[in-house]
């Protein structure tokens, strides 16, 4: 056994131990929908919100990630802009205290690495820092989209991007990363082509190793396996772990999966079951793309609600932004993850 194999085995053993101790994990603050210490949580006036809550005529917004810290919502997304013959994409960060007024505070364009653009942000609180993972964008023939990470002490000043899990991705196209820290171990999920991959590593700057077979196994509540899920989020709800994913061939409808507790240690985060579609209301802005790149925020300790942030489009400007259409940010809330109410819900319907 070489040193790398030994490190991978120790990492897998540590991951197994950690996920078997939910109280210890929770005590360490290892939650992917981070509510950081600091100012009191923002108070939301739900009646003041109307979908879409954020949009820009010159941009199509996708792949949302939301972190609540110091009395502010930090909203990260992929922002597509028209640029000559083909669109470009950049990770954009907004802040808001009330989800009514927004300020753009960062554009993480990857220019320092010579990339055409960046996409698919995912932010977690990892020890005494925040970590953002994403992928380069542009798919140049000699430079397919690749995973990266950067860090910040305060969600505002971000380091230059660094390669992530490059020993596993190699020259393969890698997109849509999701990261879940467990102390010294990091769980990493991403899409390679149409296949979701899963790996783990002790340090973001080091090598990663496949978790179990290295592929996510996803089954819906009826037992059917759908061919193409993307835009993942790993989060803890109560005593159980959940995986949120978008069914790309079902209007990006979000599904929430459970981790089977009986799964052997090495497969605990590679196999997910009982995927249930979230019945997000249809409004004028999301008649075509229902809920692209959704993000679930658990604010039950603050106001008793789950909130889902998602992108929607209605067929207007369908050919714009490289055929992606004009996507804007919507929000819905639920007390039980079953019945959902969208902002400004008058006239909305649930499909």
LINURLIN-V338780 format. One record per pair of residues at least 24 apart in sequence whose ideal C-beta (glycine too) atoms are under 6 Angstrom apart, sorted by the first residue. I is the first residue (numbers start at 0). J is the second residue. Records with the same first field share a line. If there is no record, write none. Layout:
# LINURLIN-V338780
I=J + J
This chain:
# LINURLIN-V338780
7=208
10=184 + 199 + 201
13=184
14=184 + 199
15=264
17=181
18=267
21=238
27=182
29=180 + 181
30=235
31=123 + 179 + 233 + 234
32=234 + 296 + 297
33=66 + 124
34=67
35=68 + 124
37=69
38=69 + 70
40=301
41=70 + 96
47=99
48=98 + 342
49=342 + 343
50=282 + 284 + 329 + 341 + 342 + 343
51=284 + 327 + 328 + 329
52=98 + 328 + 330
53=101 + 328
54=327
59=320 + 323 + 325 + 326
60=310 + 326 + 328
61=291 + 292 + 310 + 326
62=119 + 292
63=292 + 294 + 308
64=120 + 121 + 122 + 294
65=294 + 296 + 308
66=122
68=154
71=96
73=154
75=120 + 122
77=118 + 119
79=320 + 323
86=320 + 321
87=116
88=116 + 118 + 136
89=116 + 117
90=117 + 120 + 133
109=135 + 160
111=159
112=160
119=174 + 175
121=176 + 177 + 178
123=178 + 180
125=180
128=152
129=154
132=176 + 178
134=174
143=172
144=172 + 174
145=173
146=173 + 176
148=203
164=198 + 207
166=206
167=198 + 207
175=229 + 230
177=231 + 232 + 233
179=233
186=268
188=231
190=229
193=227
197=269
210=269
211=265 + 266 + 269
215=269
216=270
217=271
218=272
219=274
220=273 + 275
230=292
242=271
243=295
250=288 + 289
251=288 + 289 + 290 + 291
252=276 + 289
253=277 + 290 + 293
278=339 + 349
279=331 + 339
280=341 + 347 + 349
281=348 + 350
282=341 + 347
283=313
284=311 + 313 + 327
285=311 + 329
286=313
287=312 + 313 + 314
288=312
291=326
304=332
305=333 + 336
306=332
307=331
